[in-house]
Amino acid sequence: MSDWLTALLIGVGTYVLRLSFIGILGTKPMPIWAQRPLRLVGPAVLAALVVPAVVLVDGSADVTPLGNPRFLAAGAAALVAWRLKSVAGVIAVGMSLLWILQAAG
């Protein structure tokens, strides 16, 4: 099977799966037992994307501040997020510190 046909079939399958939920639950309110776990999907996906990018260096975990500048920059960005609750502040502090640490190292 060609790569394009595989991609097309996966896209159609995804569309049909999402459309089926809209068709089944479109007019009915979602039950509370289904809403509770769905609120956690966003943070779980974000953590699954961010944590490996921050912790892994050359395929192995490294959480030492001197060996992994991304870990230190992410820690500083997390502190800014906790204290200021500002997305722009998180990006500015995290990226600035990461660039400084990478340039110094």
C-alpha positions, 0 to 999 in steps of 0.5 A: 500500500502506498504512503499516500493511500495509508495517510488517506485511510488514516485521515478518513478513519479519524474523521469518521471516528470523530463524526460518530461521537458528534452524531451519537452525542451531538444533541445530548449533554455529555454525562458527568462521568465522561466529562471529568476525565476529559478535562485532564486530557489537555494537561496529560498531552502537554506533559507527554510532549514537554517532559521528554523534550526537557528531560532527555539528552541524547536519549537518556534522562539528565536532570542535572542543571549543569548537564541539561540547560533545558531542565534549568530553563524549564524550571525557571519557566515553571516558577514564572508560570506559578508566580505570574501566570503569564504566558508571555513571561514564561516564554520570555524567561524560559527561552532567554535563559535557555539561549543564555545557558546554551551560549555559555555551555 
